[in-house]
Amino acid sequence: MTSQAPTPNPSQQSNGSKFAILAGLALGVGLFVYFDLGRLLSLDALKNNRDHLLAFTEANYAAAVSLFILTYIVVTGLSLPGAVILTLAGGFLFGSVLGTLFVNLGATTGATLAFLAARYLLRDWVEQKFGKWLGPVQQGFSENAFNYLLTLRLIPLFPFFAINLVSGLTRMNVGTYAAATSLGIIPGSFVYAYAGRQLGTINSLKEIASPNVIGAFVLLGLLALAPAAYKKFRGARR
């Protein structure tokens, strides 16, 4: 008589998968900190290595594009610092338009992964860390999720990584989140990618994010909210 192996418990398998993913996330962040990889994603490091990066890109264009997008996904998905420097690098290496496109692919994919991680793996931690933001965000998303998130993306006064995580705790579906993120980051990505073409003349990131540029983003954000405001105004008059 042969004995049958016990059937795995689905909940145990789910918990095991979550633990493995969380361990992977922790390992990625730990390696980033331990090897001080943040120093490589700095303006000085980019300027000092620009000739080597440009030579590699010219000799291995497809590989350079793939590595760039993958690096952007990892940095954004793990909420690591350095996205602005990567955007400058994208503009310097690939040009303003293609650089913006590659940044968009990497940033949108990474942001969506962070969104899903917050929703299914890190809910308790995100609630504890950003709970005070959840109420206002939930209210804004309930009125017009796409336009509200679009506004948050257009106005660079809100941390990109925090929006990724807090959005994961809302009822917004993944498709709407990815679409609003992809559209909303285009202006800011283009500004930094365009600035990357003049990398040698940039001494500080503050030179790029001037008050005039910030003001333009704010106006774009307000325009994105206009449909929701008009809808609310019409409802109040009825």
Secondary structure, DSSP 8 states (H G I E B T S, - for coil): ---------HHHHHHHHHHHHHHHHHHHHHHHHHTTGGGGSSHHHHHHTHHHHHHHHHHSHHHHHHHHHHHHHHHHHTT-S-HHHHHHHHHHHH-HHHHHHHHHHHHHHHHHHHHHHHHHTSHHHHHHHHHHHHHHHHHHHHHHHHHHHHHHHHSTTS-HHHHHHHHTTSS--HHHHHHHHHHHTHHHHHHHHHHHTTGGG---GGGTS-HHHHHHHHHHHHHHHHHHHHHHHHHHH-
